[in-house]
């Protein structure tokens, strides 16, 4: 199953160095039966975009929870994983991974471009308020989520990290 795993630039560095990483709570997002049911219309590509968007928002939460130096760019690792547990009790697209994600499982990596950084930095400070219904926070979060993540092949990841 193709899963979308929330990450940060710092987690991507760990992935390159260790050839694997253990996602927080082993949570990822995917096109699940519950997600298909929640959307009356939409093909597989559109549903994958929804799952990727959920992972990108979770990446923002990871950034918000990081202490010290942080790179304000959301990151999502797309990986092909066999052993997942559906978690519709948490949300329609949520799955739980059985173990760490290895570099061999990674299909692609998606990262914000530099121009997104100011919006991501502002959104990281208010993501919880937006989730609680604060209209101003939701507007700020929307600015961040308007940025599309850039696609990178697995072999490009070390070079991308060198440039950041």
Phi and psi in radians as a Rosetta constraint file:
Dihedral C 1 N 2 CA 2 C 2 CIRCULARHARMONIC -1.358 0.35
Dihedral N 2 CA 2 C 2 N 3 CIRCULARHARMONIC 2.157 0.35
Dihedral C 2 N 3 CA 3 C 3 CIRCULARHARMONIC -2.094 0.35
Dihedral N 3 CA 3 C 3 N 4 CIRCULARHARMONIC 2.722 0.35
Dihedral C 3 N 4 CA 4 C 4 CIRCULARHARMONIC -2.078 0.35
Dihedral N 4 CA 4 C 4 N 5 CIRCULARHARMONIC 1.981 0.35
Dihedral C 4 N 5 CA 5 C 5 CIRCULARHARMONIC -1.847 0.35
Dihedral N 5 CA 5 C 5 N 6 CIRCULARHARMONIC 2.129 0.35
Dihedral C 5 N 6 CA 6 C 6 CIRCULARHARMONIC -1.135 0.35
Dihedral N 6 CA 6 C 6 N 7 CIRCULARHARMONIC 2.459 0.35
Dihedral C 6 N 7 CA 7 C 7 CIRCULARHARMONIC -2.597 0.35
Dihedral N 7 CA 7 C 7 N 8 CIRCULARHARMONIC 3.139 0.35
Dihedral C 7 N 8 CA 8 C 8 CIRCULARHARMONIC -2.270 0.35
Dihedral N 8 CA 8 C 8 N 9 CIRCULARHARMONIC 2.973 0.35
Dihedral C 8 N 9 CA 9 C 9 CIRCULARHARMONIC -1.042 0.35
Dihedral N 9 CA 9 C 9 N 10 CIRCULARHARMONIC -0.663 0.35
Dihedral C 9 N 10 CA 10 C 10 CIRCULARHARMONIC -1.137 0.35
Dihedral N 10 CA 10 C 10 N 11 CIRCULARHARMONIC -0.636 0.35
Dihedral C 10 N 11 CA 11 C 11 CIRCULARHARMONIC -1.189 0.35
Dihedral N 11 CA 11 C 11 N 12 CIRCULARHARMONIC -0.672 0.35
Dihedral C 11 N 12 CA 12 C 12 CIRCULARHARMONIC -1.084 0.35
Dihedral N 12 CA 12 C 12 N 13 CIRCULARHARMONIC -0.652 0.35
Dihedral C 12 N 13 CA 13 C 13 CIRCULARHARMONIC -1.094 0.35
Dihedral N 13 CA 13 C 13 N 14 CIRCULARHARMONIC -0.698 0.35
Dihedral C 13 N 14 CA 14 C 14 CIRCULARHARMONIC -1.145 0.35
Dihedral N 14 CA 14 C 14 N 15 CIRCULARHARMONIC -0.697 0.35
Dihedral C 14 N 15 CA 15 C 15 CIRCULARHARMONIC -1.031 0.35
Dihedral N 15 CA 15 C 15 N 16 CIRCULARHARMONIC -0.781 0.35
Dihedral C 15 N 16 CA 16 C 16 CIRCULARHARMONIC -1.177 0.35
Dihedral N 16 CA 16 C 16 N 17 CIRCULARHARMONIC -0.754 0.35
Dihedral C 16 N 17 CA 17 C 17 CIRCULARHARMONIC -1.193 0.35
Dihedral N 17 CA 17 C 17 N 18 CIRCULARHARMONIC -0.752 0.35
Dihedral C 17 N 18 CA 18 C 18 CIRCULARHARMONIC -1.765 0.35
Dihedral N 18 CA 18 C 18 N 19 CIRCULARHARMONIC -0.131 0.35
Dihedral C 18 N 19 CA 19 C 19 CIRCULARHARMONIC 1.142 0.35
Dihedral N 19 CA 19 C 19 N 20 CIRCULARHARMONIC 0.260 0.35
Dihedral C 19 N 20 CA 20 C 20 CIRCULARHARMONIC -2.917 0.35
Dihedral N 20 CA 20 C 20 N 21 CIRCULARHARMONIC 2.842 0.35
Dihedral C 20 N 21 CA 21 C 21 CIRCULARHARMONIC -2.624 0.35
Dihedral N 21 CA 21 C 21 N 22 CIRCULARHARMONIC 2.691 0.35
Dihedral C 21 N 22 CA 22 C 22 CIRCULARHARMONIC -1.863 0.35
Dihedral N 22 CA 22 C 22 N 23 CIRCULARHARMONIC 1.860 0.35
Dihedral C 22 N 23 CA 23 C 23 CIRCULARHARMONIC -1.063 0.35
Dihedral N 23 CA 23 C 23 N 24 CIRCULARHARMONIC 2.618 0.35
Dihedral C 23 N 24 CA 24 C 24 CIRCULARHARMONIC -0.992 0.35
Dihedral N 24 CA 24 C 24 N 25 CIRCULARHARMONIC 2.199 0.35
Dihedral C 24 N 25 CA 25 C 25 CIRCULARHARMONIC 0.974 0.35
Dihedral N 25 CA 25 C 25 N 26 CIRCULARHARMONIC 0.220 0.35
Dihedral C 25 N 26 CA 26 C 26 CIRCULARHARMONIC 0.950 0.35
Dihedral N 26 CA 26 C 26 N 27 CIRCULARHARMONIC 0.601 0.35
Dihedral C 26 N 27 CA 27 C 27 CIRCULARHARMONIC -1.592 0.35
Dihedral N 27 CA 27 C 27 N 28 CIRCULARHARMONIC 2.384 0.35
Dihedral C 27 N 28 CA 28 C 28 CIRCULARHARMONIC -2.512 0.35
Dihedral N 28 CA 28 C 28 N 29 CIRCULARHARMONIC 3.129 0.35
Dihedral C 28 N 29 CA 29 C 29 CIRCULARHARMONIC -2.282 0.35
Dihedral N 29 CA 29 C 29 N 30 CIRCULARHARMONIC 2.582 0.35
Dihedral C 29 N 30 CA 30 C 30 CIRCULARHARMONIC -2.730 0.35
Dihedral N 30 CA 30 C 30 N 31 CIRCULARHARMONIC 2.953 0.35
Dihedral C 30 N 31 CA 31 C 31 CIRCULARHARMONIC -1.407 0.35
Dihedral N 31 CA 31 C 31 N 32 CIRCULARHARMONIC 1.730 0.35
Dihedral C 31 N 32 CA 32 C 32 CIRCULARHARMONIC -1.809 0.35
Dihedral N 32 CA 32 C 32 N 33 CIRCULARHARMONIC 2.903 0.35
Dihedral C 32 N 33 CA 33 C 33 CIRCULARHARMONIC -0.998 0.35
Dihedral N 33 CA 33 C 33 N 34 CIRCULARHARMONIC -0.679 0.35
Dihedral C 33 N 34 CA 34 C 34 CIRCULARHARMONIC -1.134 0.35
Dihedral N 34 CA 34 C 34 N 35 CIRCULARHARMONIC -0.651 0.35
Dihedral C 34 N 35 CA 35 C 35 CIRCULARHARMONIC -1.176 0.35
Dihedral N 35 CA 35 C 35 N 36 CIRCULARHARMONIC -0.751 0.35
Dihedral C 35 N 36 CA 36 C 36 CIRCULARHARMONIC -1.022 0.35
Dihedral N 36 CA 36 C 36 N 37 CIRCULARHARMONIC -0.737 0.35
Dihedral C 36 N 37 CA 37 C 37 CIRCULARHARMONIC -1.193 0.35
Dihedral N 37 CA 37 C 37 N 38 CIRCULARHARMONIC -0.567 0.35
Dihedral C 37 N 38 CA 38 C 38 CIRCULARHARMONIC -1.238 0.35
Dihedral N 38 CA 38 C 38 N 39 CIRCULARHARMONIC -0.396 0.35
Dihedral C 38 N 39 CA 39 C 39 CIRCULARHARMONIC -1.985 0.35
Dihedral N 39 CA 39 C 39 N 40 CIRCULARHARMONIC 1.895 0.35
Dihedral C 39 N 40 CA 40 C 40 CIRCULARHARMONIC -1.125 0.35
Dihedral N 40 CA 40 C 40 N 41 CIRCULARHARMONIC -0.557 0.35
Dihedral C 40 N 41 CA 41 C 41 CIRCULARHARMONIC -2.145 0.35
Dihedral N 41 CA 41 C 41 N 42 CIRCULARHARMONIC 2.766 0.35
Dihedral C 41 N 42 CA 42 C 42 CIRCULARHARMONIC 2.230 0.35
Dihedral N 42 CA 42 C 42 N 43 CIRCULARHARMONIC 2.286 0.35
Dihedral C 42 N 43 CA 43 C 43 CIRCULARHARMONIC -1.539 0.35
Dihedral N 43 CA 43 C 43 N 44 CIRCULARHARMONIC -3.121 0.35
Dihedral C 43 N 44 CA 44 C 44 CIRCULARHARMONIC -1.025 0.35
Dihedral N 44 CA 44 C 44 N 45 CIRCULARHARMONIC -0.680 0.35
Dihedral C 44 N 45 CA 45 C 45 CIRCULARHARMONIC -1.132 0.35
Dihedral N 45 CA 45 C 45 N 46 CIRCULARHARMONIC -0.729 0.35
Dihedral C 45 N 46 CA 46 C 46 CIRCULARHARMONIC -1.163 0.35
Dihedral N 46 CA 46 C 46 N 47 CIRCULARHARMONIC -0.698 0.35
Dihedral C 46 N 47 CA 47 C 47 CIRCULARHARMONIC -1.187 0.35
Dihedral N 47 CA 47 C 47 N 48 CIRCULARHARMONIC -0.611 0.35
Dihedral C 47 N 48 CA 48 C 48 CIRCULARHARMONIC -1.114 0.35
Dihedral N 48 CA 48 C 48 N 49 CIRCULARHARMONIC -0.626 0.35
Dihedral C 48 N 49 CA 49 C 49 CIRCULARHARMONIC -1.124 0.35
Dihedral N 49 CA 49 C 49 N 50 CIRCULARHARMONIC -0.640 0.35
Dihedral C 49 N 50 CA 50 C 50 CIRCULARHARMONIC -1.119 0.35
Dihedral N 50 CA 50 C 50 N 51 CIRCULARHARMONIC -0.836 0.35
Dihedral C 50 N 51 CA 51 C 51 CIRCULARHARMONIC -1.086 0.35
Dihedral N 51 CA 51 C 51 N 52 CIRCULARHARMONIC -0.711 0.35
Dihedral C 51 N 52 CA 52 C 52 CIRCULARHARMONIC -1.100 0.35
Dihedral N 52 CA 52 C 52 N 53 CIRCULARHARMONIC -0.709 0.35
Dihedral C 52 N 53 CA 53 C 53 CIRCULARHARMONIC -1.080 0.35
Dihedral N 53 CA 53 C 53 N 54 CIRCULARHARMONIC -0.690 0.35
Dihedral C 53 N 54 CA 54 C 54 CIRCULARHARMONIC -1.120 0.35
Dihedral N 54 CA 54 C 54 N 55 CIRCULARHARMONIC -0.713 0.35
Dihedral C 54 N 55 CA 55 C 55 CIRCULARHARMONIC -1.149 0.35
Dihedral N 55 CA 55 C 55 N 56 CIRCULARHARMONIC -0.661 0.35
Dihedral C 55 N 56 CA 56 C 56 CIRCULARHARMONIC -1.128 0.35
Dihedral N 56 CA 56 C 56 N 57 CIRCULARHARMONIC -0.688 0.35
Dihedral C 56 N 57 CA 57 C 57 CIRCULARHARMONIC -1.174 0.35
Dihedral N 57 CA 57 C 57 N 58 CIRCULARHARMONIC -0.667 0.35
Dihedral C 57 N 58 CA 58 C 58 CIRCULARHARMONIC -1.132 0.35
Dihedral N 58 CA 58 C 58 N 59 CIRCULARHARMONIC -0.607 0.35
Dihedral C 58 N 59 CA 59 C 59 CIRCULARHARMONIC -1.069 0.35
Dihedral N 59 CA 59 C 59 N 60 CIRCULARHARMONIC -0.710 0.35
Dihedral C 59 N 60 CA 60 C 60 CIRCULARHARMONIC -1.057 0.35
Dihedral N 60 CA 60 C 60 N 61 CIRCULARHARMONIC -0.678 0.35
Dihedral C 60 N 61 CA 61 C 61 CIRCULARHARMONIC -1.147 0.35
Dihedral N 61 CA 61 C 61 N 62 CIRCULARHARMONIC -0.652 0.35
Dihedral C 61 N 62 CA 62 C 62 CIRCULARHARMONIC -1.098 0.35
Dihedral N 62 CA 62 C 62 N 63 CIRCULARHARMONIC -0.746 0.35
Dihedral C 62 N 63 CA 63 C 63 CIRCULARHARMONIC -1.066 0.35
Dihedral N 63 CA 63 C 63 N 64 CIRCULARHARMONIC -0.780 0.35
Dihedral C 63 N 64 CA 64 C 64 CIRCULARHARMONIC -1.064 0.35
Dihedral N 64 CA 64 C 64 N 65 CIRCULARHARMONIC -0.553 0.35
Dihedral C 64 N 65 CA 65 C 65 CIRCULARHARMONIC -1.549 0.35
Dihedral N 65 CA 65 C 65 N 66 CIRCULARHARMONIC 0.026 0.35
Dihedral C 65 N 66 CA 66 C 66 CIRCULARHARMONIC -1.503 0.35
Dihedral N 66 CA 66 C 66 N 67 CIRCULARHARMONIC 2.297 0.35
Dihedral C 66 N 67 CA 67 C 67 CIRCULARHARMONIC -1.730 0.35
Dihedral N 67 CA 67 C 67 N 68 CIRCULARHARMONIC 2.607 0.35
Dihedral C 67 N 68 CA 68 C 68 CIRCULARHARMONIC 1.478 0.35
Dihedral N 68 CA 68 C 68 N 69 CIRCULARHARMONIC -2.682 0.35
Dihedral C 68 N 69 CA 69 C 69 CIRCULARHARMONIC -1.174 0.35
Dihedral N 69 CA 69 C 69 N 70 CIRCULARHARMONIC 2.294 0.35
Dihedral C 69 N 70 CA 70 C 70 CIRCULARHARMONIC -2.468 0.35
Dihedral N 70 CA 70 C 70 N 71 CIRCULARHARMONIC 2.521 0.35
Dihedral C 70 N 71 CA 71 C 71 CIRCULARHARMONIC -1.630 0.35
Dihedral N 71 CA 71 C 71 N 72 CIRCULARHARMONIC 2.145 0.35
Dihedral C 71 N 72 CA 72 C 72 CIRCULARHARMONIC -1.483 0.35
Dihedral N 72 CA 72 C 72 N 73 CIRCULARHARMONIC 1.148 0.35
Dihedral C 72 N 73 CA 73 C 73 CIRCULARHARMONIC -2.413 0.35
Dihedral N 73 CA 73 C 73 N 74 CIRCULARHARMONIC 2.194 0.35
Dihedral C 73 N 74 CA 74 C 74 CIRCULARHARMONIC -1.221 0.35
Dihedral N 74 CA 74 C 74 N 75 CIRCULARHARMONIC 2.635 0.35
Dihedral C 74 N 75 CA 75 C 75 CIRCULARHARMONIC -2.459 0.35
Dihedral N 75 CA 75 C 75 N 76 CIRCULARHARMONIC 2.472 0.35
Dihedral C 75 N 76 CA 76 C 76 CIRCULARHARMONIC -2.354 0.35
Dihedral N 76 CA 76 C 76 N 77 CIRCULARHARMONIC 2.307 0.35
Dihedral C 76 N 77 CA 77 C 77 CIRCULARHARMONIC -1.787 0.35
Dihedral N 77 CA 77 C 77 N 78 CIRCULARHARMONIC 2.092 0.35
Dihedral C 77 N 78 CA 78 C 78 CIRCULARHARMONIC -1.598 0.35
Dihedral N 78 CA 78 C 78 N 79 CIRCULARHARMONIC 2.171 0.35
Dihedral C 78 N 79 CA 79 C 79 CIRCULARHARMONIC -2.418 0.35
Dihedral N 79 CA 79 C 79 N 80 CIRCULARHARMONIC 2.673 0.35
Dihedral C 79 N 80 CA 80 C 80 CIRCULARHARMONIC -1.792 0.35
Dihedral N 80 CA 80 C 80 N 81 CIRCULARHARMONIC 1.937 0.35
Dihedral C 80 N 81 CA 81 C 81 CIRCULARHARMONIC -2.190 0.35
Dihedral N 81 CA 81 C 81 N 82 CIRCULARHARMONIC 2.364 0.35
Dihedral C 81 N 82 CA 82 C 82 CIRCULARHARMONIC -1.475 0.35
Dihedral N 82 CA 82 C 82 N 83 CIRCULARHARMONIC -0.702 0.35
Dihedral C 82 N 83 CA 83 C 83 CIRCULARHARMONIC -1.786 0.35
Dihedral N 83 CA 83 C 83 N 84 CIRCULARHARMONIC 1.682 0.35
Dihedral C 83 N 84 CA 84 C 84 CIRCULARHARMONIC -2.282 0.35
Dihedral N 84 CA 84 C 84 N 85 CIRCULARHARMONIC 2.678 0.35
Dihedral C 84 N 85 CA 85 C 85 CIRCULARHARMONIC -2.024 0.35
Dihedral N 85 CA 85 C 85 N 86 CIRCULARHARMONIC 2.188 0.35
Dihedral C 85 N 86 CA 86 C 86 CIRCULARHARMONIC -1.188 0.35
Dihedral N 86 CA 86 C 86 N 87 CIRCULARHARMONIC 2.445 0.35
Dihedral C 86 N 87 CA 87 C 87 CIRCULARHARMONIC -2.257 0.35
Dihedral N 87 CA 87 C 87 N 88 CIRCULARHARMONIC 1.080 0.35
Dihedral C 87 N 88 CA 88 C 88 CIRCULARHARMONIC -1.109 0.35
Dihedral N 88 CA 88 C 88 N 89 CIRCULARHARMONIC -0.279 0.35
Dihedral C 88 N 89 CA 89 C 89 CIRCULARHARMONIC -1.199 0.35
Dihedral N 89 CA 89 C 89 N 90 CIRCULARHARMONIC -0.381 0.35
Dihedral C 89 N 90 CA 90 C 90 CIRCULARHARMONIC -1.617 0.35
Dihedral N 90 CA 90 C 90 N 91 CIRCULARHARMONIC -0.785 0.35
Dihedral C 90 N 91 CA 91 C 91 CIRCULARHARMONIC -3.080 0.35
Dihedral N 91 CA 91 C 91 N 92 CIRCULARHARMONIC 2.879 0.35
Dihedral C 91 N 92 CA 92 C 92 CIRCULARHARMONIC -1.060 0.35
Dihedral N 92 CA 92 C 92 N 93 CIRCULARHARMONIC -0.624 0.35
Dihedral C 92 N 93 CA 93 C 93 CIRCULARHARMONIC -1.738 0.35
Dihedral N 93 CA 93 C 93 N 94 CIRCULARHARMONIC -0.013 0.35
Dihedral C 93 N 94 CA 94 C 94 CIRCULARHARMONIC -1.361 0.35
Dihedral N 94 CA 94 C 94 N 95 CIRCULARHARMONIC 2.350 0.35
Dihedral C 94 N 95 CA 95 C 95 CIRCULARHARMONIC -2.295 0.35
Dihedral N 95 CA 95 C 95 N 96 CIRCULARHARMONIC 2.741 0.35
Dihedral C 95 N 96 CA 96 C 96 CIRCULARHARMONIC -1.973 0.35
Dihedral N 96 CA 96 C 96 N 97 CIRCULARHARMONIC 2.230 0.35
Dihedral C 96 N 97 CA 97 C 97 CIRCULARHARMONIC -1.447 0.35
Dihedral N 97 CA 97 C 97 N 98 CIRCULARHARMONIC 2.593 0.35
Dihedral C 97 N 98 CA 98 C 98 CIRCULARHARMONIC -1.375 0.35
Dihedral N 98 CA 98 C 98 N 99 CIRCULARHARMONIC -0.416 0.35
Dihedral C 98 N 99 CA 99 C 99 CIRCULARHARMONIC -2.784 0.35
Dihedral N 99 CA 99 C 99 N 100 CIRCULARHARMONIC -2.994 0.35
Dihedral C 99 N 100 CA 100 C 100 CIRCULARHARMONIC -1.077 0.35
Dihedral N 100 CA 100 C 100 N 101 CIRCULARHARMONIC 2.776 0.35
Dihedral C 100 N 101 CA 101 C 101 CIRCULARHARMONIC -1.640 0.35
Dihedral N 101 CA 101 C 101 N 102 CIRCULARHARMONIC 2.197 0.35
Dihedral C 101 N 102 CA 102 C 102 CIRCULARHARMONIC -1.700 0.35
Dihedral N 102 CA 102 C 102 N 103 CIRCULARHARMONIC 2.757 0.35
Dihedral C 102 N 103 CA 103 C 103 CIRCULARHARMONIC -1.024 0.35
Dihedral N 103 CA 103 C 103 N 104 CIRCULARHARMONIC -0.584 0.35
Dihedral C 103 N 104 CA 104 C 104 CIRCULARHARMONIC -1.131 0.35
Dihedral N 104 CA 104 C 104 N 105 CIRCULARHARMONIC -0.427 0.35
Dihedral C 104 N 105 CA 105 C 105 CIRCULARHARMONIC -1.499 0.35
Dihedral N 105 CA 105 C 105 N 106 CIRCULARHARMONIC -0.299 0.35
Dihedral C 105 N 106 CA 106 C 106 CIRCULARHARMONIC -1.266 0.35
Dihedral N 106 CA 106 C 106 N 107 CIRCULARHARMONIC 2.232 0.35
Dihedral C 106 N 107 CA 107 C 107 CIRCULARHARMONIC -1.662 0.35
Dihedral N 107 CA 107 C 107 N 108 CIRCULARHARMONIC -0.670 0.35
Dihedral C 107 N 108 CA 108 C 108 CIRCULARHARMONIC -2.883 0.35
Dihedral N 108 CA 108 C 108 N 109 CIRCULARHARMONIC 2.931 0.35
Dihedral C 108 N 109 CA 109 C 109 CIRCULARHARMONIC -2.262 0.35
Dihedral N 109 CA 109 C 109 N 110 CIRCULARHARMONIC 2.482 0.35
Dihedral C 109 N 110 CA 110 C 110 CIRCULARHARMONIC -2.205 0.35
Dihedral N 110 CA 110 C 110 N 111 CIRCULARHARMONIC 2.218 0.35
Dihedral C 110 N 111 CA 111 C 111 CIRCULARHARMONIC -2.438 0.35
Dihedral N 111 CA 111 C 111 N 112 CIRCULARHARMONIC 2.525 0.35
Dihedral C 111 N 112 CA 112 C 112 CIRCULARHARMONIC -1.086 0.35
Dihedral N 112 CA 112 C 112 N 113 CIRCULARHARMONIC 2.592 0.35
Dihedral C 112 N 113 CA 113 C 113 CIRCULARHARMONIC -1.430 0.35
Dihedral N 113 CA 113 C 113 N 114 CIRCULARHARMONIC 2.921 0.35
Dihedral C 113 N 114 CA 114 C 114 CIRCULARHARMONIC -1.011 0.35
Dihedral N 114 CA 114 C 114 N 115 CIRCULARHARMONIC -0.649 0.35
Dihedral C 114 N 115 CA 115 C 115 CIRCULARHARMONIC -1.155 0.35
Dihedral N 115 CA 115 C 115 N 116 CIRCULARHARMONIC -0.244 0.35
Dihedral C 115 N 116 CA 116 C 116 CIRCULARHARMONIC -1.426 0.35
Dihedral N 116 CA 116 C 116 N 117 CIRCULARHARMONIC -0.332 0.35
Dihedral C 116 N 117 CA 117 C 117 CIRCULARHARMONIC -0.927 0.35
Dihedral N 117 CA 117 C 117 N 118 CIRCULARHARMONIC -0.810 0.35
Dihedral C 117 N 118 CA 118 C 118 CIRCULARHARMONIC -1.073 0.35
Dihedral N 118 CA 118 C 118 N 119 CIRCULARHARMONIC -0.693 0.35
Dihedral C 118 N 119 CA 119 C 119 CIRCULARHARMONIC -1.208 0.35
Dihedral N 119 CA 119 C 119 N 120 CIRCULARHARMONIC -0.653 0.35
Dihedral C 119 N 120 CA 120 C 120 CIRCULARHARMONIC -1.170 0.35
Dihedral N 120 CA 120 C 120 N 121 CIRCULARHARMONIC -0.710 0.35
Dihedral C 120 N 121 CA 121 C 121 CIRCULARHARMONIC -1.082 0.35
Dihedral N 121 CA 121 C 121 N 122 CIRCULARHARMONIC -0.776 0.35
Dihedral C 121 N 122 CA 122 C 122 CIRCULARHARMONIC -1.129 0.35
Dihedral N 122 CA 122 C 122 N 123 CIRCULARHARMONIC -0.738 0.35
Dihedral C 122 N 123 CA 123 C 123 CIRCULARHARMONIC -1.195 0.35
Dihedral N 123 CA 123 C 123 N 124 CIRCULARHARMONIC -0.581 0.35
Dihedral C 123 N 124 CA 124 C 124 CIRCULARHARMONIC -1.059 0.35
Dihedral N 124 CA 124 C 124 N 125 CIRCULARHARMONIC -0.540 0.35
Dihedral C 124 N 125 CA 125 C 125 CIRCULARHARMONIC -1.387 0.35
Dihedral N 125 CA 125 C 125 N 126 CIRCULARHARMONIC -0.228 0.35
Dihedral C 125 N 126 CA 126 C 126 CIRCULARHARMONIC -2.237 0.35
Dihedral N 126 CA 126 C 126 N 127 CIRCULARHARMONIC 0.093 0.35
Dihedral C 126 N 127 CA 127 C 127 CIRCULARHARMONIC -1.006 0.35
Dihedral N 127 CA 127 C 127 N 128 CIRCULARHARMONIC -0.656 0.35
Dihedral C 127 N 128 CA 128 C 128 CIRCULARHARMONIC -1.189 0.35
Dihedral N 128 CA 128 C 128 N 129 CIRCULARHARMONIC -0.714 0.35
Dihedral C 128 N 129 CA 129 C 129 CIRCULARHARMONIC -1.098 0.35
Dihedral N 129 CA 129 C 129 N 130 CIRCULARHARMONIC -0.669 0.35
Dihedral C 129 N 130 CA 130 C 130 CIRCULARHARMONIC -1.109 0.35
Dihedral N 130 CA 130 C 130 N 131 CIRCULARHARMONIC -0.736 0.35
Dihedral C 130 N 131 CA 131 C 131 CIRCULARHARMONIC -1.096 0.35
Dihedral N 131 CA 131 C 131 N 132 CIRCULARHARMONIC -0.471 0.35
Dihedral C 131 N 132 CA 132 C 132 CIRCULARHARMONIC -1.572 0.35
Dihedral N 132 CA 132 C 132 N 133 CIRCULARHARMONIC 0.068 0.35
Dihedral C 132 N 133 CA 133 C 133 CIRCULARHARMONIC 1.729 0.35
Dihedral N 133 CA 133 C 133 N 134 CIRCULARHARMONIC 0.125 0.35
Dihedral C 133 N 134 CA 134 C 134 CIRCULARHARMONIC -1.162 0.35
Dihedral N 134 CA 134 C 134 N 135 CIRCULARHARMONIC 2.041 0.35
Dihedral C 134 N 135 CA 135 C 135 CIRCULARHARMONIC -1.110 0.35
Dihedral N 135 CA 135 C 135 N 136 CIRCULARHARMONIC -0.718 0.35
Dihedral C 135 N 136 CA 136 C 136 CIRCULARHARMONIC -1.135 0.35
Dihedral N 136 CA 136 C 136 N 137 CIRCULARHARMONIC -0.704 0.35
Dihedral C 136 N 137 CA 137 C 137 CIRCULARHARMONIC -1.149 0.35
Dihedral N 137 CA 137 C 137 N 138 CIRCULARHARMONIC -0.690 0.35
Dihedral C 137 N 138 CA 138 C 138 CIRCULARHARMONIC -1.086 0.35
Dihedral N 138 CA 138 C 138 N 139 CIRCULARHARMONIC -0.660 0.35
Dihedral C 138 N 139 CA 139 C 139 CIRCULARHARMONIC -1.120 0.35
Dihedral N 139 CA 139 C 139 N 140 CIRCULARHARMONIC -0.790 0.35
Dihedral C 139 N 140 CA 140 C 140 CIRCULARHARMONIC -1.108 0.35
Dihedral N 140 CA 140 C 140 N 141 CIRCULARHARMONIC -0.725 0.35
Dihedral C 140 N 141 CA 141 C 141 CIRCULARHARMONIC -1.103 0.35
Dihedral N 141 CA 141 C 141 N 142 CIRCULARHARMONIC -0.681 0.35
Dihedral C 141 N 142 CA 142 C 142 CIRCULARHARMONIC -1.060 0.35
Dihedral N 142 CA 142 C 142 N 143 CIRCULARHARMONIC -0.673 0.35
Dihedral C 142 N 143 CA 143 C 143 CIRCULARHARMONIC -1.036 0.35
Dihedral N 143 CA 143 C 143 N 144 CIRCULARHARMONIC -0.732 0.35
Dihedral C 143 N 144 CA 144 C 144 CIRCULARHARMONIC -1.183 0.35
Dihedral N 144 CA 144 C 144 N 145 CIRCULARHARMONIC -0.741 0.35
Dihedral C 144 N 145 CA 145 C 145 CIRCULARHARMONIC -1.310 0.35
Dihedral N 145 CA 145 C 145 N 146 CIRCULARHARMONIC -0.194 0.35
Dihedral C 145 N 146 CA 146 C 146 CIRCULARHARMONIC -1.228 0.35
Dihedral N 146 CA 146 C 146 N 147 CIRCULARHARMONIC -0.339 0.35
Dihedral C 146 N 147 CA 147 C 147 CIRCULARHARMONIC -1.373 0.35
Dihedral N 147 CA 147 C 147 N 148 CIRCULARHARMONIC 2.245 0.35
Dihedral C 147 N 148 CA 148 C 148 CIRCULARHARMONIC -1.487 0.35
Dihedral N 148 CA 148 C 148 N 149 CIRCULARHARMONIC 2.508 0.35
Dihedral C 148 N 149 CA 149 C 149 CIRCULARHARMONIC -1.346 0.35
Dihedral N 149 CA 149 C 149 N 150 CIRCULARHARMONIC 2.418 0.35
Dihedral C 149 N 150 CA 150 C 150 CIRCULARHARMONIC -1.405 0.35
Dihedral N 150 CA 150 C 150 N 151 CIRCULARHARMONIC 2.560 0.35
Dihedral C 150 N 151 CA 151 C 151 CIRCULARHARMONIC -1.645 0.35
Dihedral N 151 CA 151 C 151 N 152 CIRCULARHARMONIC 2.364 0.35
Dihedral C 151 N 152 CA 152 C 152 CIRCULARHARMONIC -2.321 0.35
Dihedral N 152 CA 152 C 152 N 153 CIRCULARHARMONIC 2.399 0.35
Dihedral C 152 N 153 CA 153 C 153 CIRCULARHARMONIC -1.251 0.35
Dihedral N 153 CA 153 C 153 N 154 CIRCULARHARMONIC 2.736 0.35
Dihedral C 153 N 154 CA 154 C 154 CIRCULARHARMONIC -0.975 0.35
Dihedral N 154 CA 154 C 154 N 155 CIRCULARHARMONIC -0.757 0.35
Dihedral C 154 N 155 CA 155 C 155 CIRCULARHARMONIC -1.202 0.35
Dihedral N 155 CA 155 C 155 N 156 CIRCULARHARMONIC -0.275 0.35
Dihedral C 155 N 156 CA 156 C 156 CIRCULARHARMONIC -1.462 0.35
Dihedral N 156 CA 156 C 156 N 157 CIRCULARHARMONIC -0.290 0.35
Dihedral C 156 N 157 CA 157 C 157 CIRCULARHARMONIC -0.975 0.35
Dihedral N 157 CA 157 C 157 N 158 CIRCULARHARMONIC -0.847 0.35
Dihedral C 157 N 158 CA 158 C 158 CIRCULARHARMONIC -1.039 0.35
Dihedral N 158 CA 158 C 158 N 159 CIRCULARHARMONIC -0.659 0.35
Dihedral C 158 N 159 CA 159 C 159 CIRCULARHARMONIC -1.218 0.35
Dihedral N 159 CA 159 C 159 N 160 CIRCULARHARMONIC -0.697 0.35
Dihedral C 159 N 160 CA 160 C 160 CIRCULARHARMONIC -1.034 0.35
Dihedral N 160 CA 160 C 160 N 161 CIRCULARHARMONIC -0.825 0.35
Dihedral C 160 N 161 CA 161 C 161 CIRCULARHARMONIC -1.116 0.35
Dihedral N 161 CA 161 C 161 N 162 CIRCULARHARMONIC -0.601 0.35
Dihedral C 161 N 162 CA 162 C 162 CIRCULARHARMONIC -1.107 0.35
Dihedral N 162 CA 162 C 162 N 163 CIRCULARHARMONIC -0.549 0.35
Dihedral C 162 N 163 CA 163 C 163 CIRCULARHARMONIC -1.443 0.35
Dihedral N 163 CA 163 C 163 N 164 CIRCULARHARMONIC -0.299 0.35
